[in-house]
Amino acid sequence: MIKIKRPVFLYPMRMAVRLRRPTCCRGQTLVEYALILAFISIVAIAVLINFGQQAKSLYSMIDSGVASAAASH
């Protein structure tokens, strides 16, 4: 029995086909990314609501400090 060698250039293509996700999961992945984005947005809004006033007062204090330092020179 004679063994026939396969061409080397076919190996990367076969690995790509083997590692590729099935096409039936593409819509599911899009929904997962949308849910992650929605969760991150909700967390960011909650953080801004809770710490927004504190951040505003901190920036106001920094601004007044910079303004007074510039006025003294």
C-alpha positions as CSV (number, residue, x, y, z in Angstrom):
1,M,0.0,0.0,0.0
2,I,1.4,3.4,-1.0
3,K,0.8,6.4,1.2
4,I,-0.1,9.5,-0.6
5,K,1.1,12.7,1.2
6,R,-1.3,15.5,1.4
7,P,-0.2,18.9,0.3
8,V,1.1,21.0,3.1
9,F,-0.9,24.1,2.1
10,L,-4.2,22.4,2.9
11,Y,-3.4,22.0,6.6
12,P,-4.0,25.7,7.6
13,M,-7.3,25.7,5.7
14,R,-8.5,22.5,7.4
15,M,-7.6,23.9,10.8
16,A,-9.5,27.1,10.0
17,V,-12.5,25.1,9.0
18,R,-12.3,23.0,12.1
19,L,-11.9,26.0,14.5
20,R,-14.6,28.1,12.9
21,R,-17.8,28.5,14.8
22,P,-20.9,27.1,13.3
23,T,-23.1,29.6,11.5
24,C,-26.0,28.9,13.8
25,C,-24.3,30.7,16.7
26,R,-23.7,34.1,15.1
27,G,-27.0,35.6,16.1
28,Q,-26.6,34.3,19.6
29,T,-23.2,35.9,19.9
30,L,-24.6,39.2,18.8
31,V,-27.3,39.0,21.5
32,E,-24.6,38.2,24.1
33,Y,-22.6,41.2,23.1
34,A,-25.7,43.4,23.3
35,L,-26.5,42.2,26.8
36,I,-22.9,42.9,27.9
37,L,-23.0,46.4,26.5
38,A,-26.4,47.0,28.2
39,F,-25.0,45.8,31.5
40,I,-21.9,48.0,31.3
41,S,-24.1,51.0,30.4
42,I,-26.4,50.4,33.3
43,V,-23.4,50.2,35.7
44,A,-21.8,53.3,34.3
45,I,-25.1,55.3,34.7
46,A,-25.5,54.0,38.3
47,V,-22.0,55.1,39.1
48,L,-22.5,58.5,37.6
49,I,-25.7,59.0,39.5
50,N,-24.2,57.9,42.8
51,F,-20.9,59.7,42.6
52,G,-21.7,62.5,40.2
53,Q,-22.2,65.2,42.8
54,Q,-19.0,64.2,44.6
55,A,-17.0,64.4,41.3
56,K,-18.6,67.8,40.5
57,S,-17.6,69.2,43.9
58,L,-14.1,67.8,43.5
59,Y,-13.6,69.4,40.1
60,S,-15.0,72.7,41.4
61,M,-12.5,72.6,44.3
62,I,-9.6,71.9,41.9
63,D,-10.8,74.6,39.5
64,S,-11.0,77.2,42.3
65,G,-7.5,76.2,43.5
66,V,-6.0,76.6,40.0
67,A,-7.8,79.9,39.5
68,S,-6.5,81.3,42.9
69,A,-2.9,80.0,42.1
70,A,-3.0,81.7,38.7
71,A,-4.3,85.0,40.2
72,S,-1.5,85.1,42.8
73,H,1.2,85.0,40.2
